[in-house]
Amino acid sequence: MVRQLGELENAIMTRVWRWNRPVTVREVLQDLQSEREIAYTTVMTVLDKLHRKGWLRRERAGRAYRYEPVSSREAYTAALMNDAWATSDNPAAALVHFFGLMSPEQREALRDALRVAALFPPDPAGPDSPDGGADTGETPPGAAR
């Protein structure tokens, strides 16, 4: 089960994911200071905790460390969604409600993602084709007869 990041952990991870390169405590601190008053030691402690929790890997760079994410924000989001979905007694109903909450843009992104994942490849004949997508008896390339 994936634990949701705390507010400061999320603020820090958002920067690390966005920058998509190894970062130092000082870089994160300077960026965070544009939004809030925060101490170097606080940022250092949170980065260390994120490292110990497995969110970040680090490499020594002189006397400091450079931190980089172990996985992407998208993988984190997917894990949270999967955990939330797994708590449902009726996963199909949960999905129906979830789809109902989605904007048209999010539904289009979902359709695109399903095509990319090839979970629902488009029917080559298509439902609007003259044969209505009926089985032609032809064997697709690479399929056994």
Secondary structure, DSSP 4 states (H G I P E B T S, - for coil): -PPPPPHHHHHHHHHHHHHTS-B-HHHHHHHHTTTS---HHHHHHHHHHHHHTTSEEEEEETTEEEEEESS-HHHHHHHHHHHHHHT-S-HHHHHHHHHHHS-HHHHHHHHHHHHHHTSSPPPSS-TTSTTTT---SPPPTT---
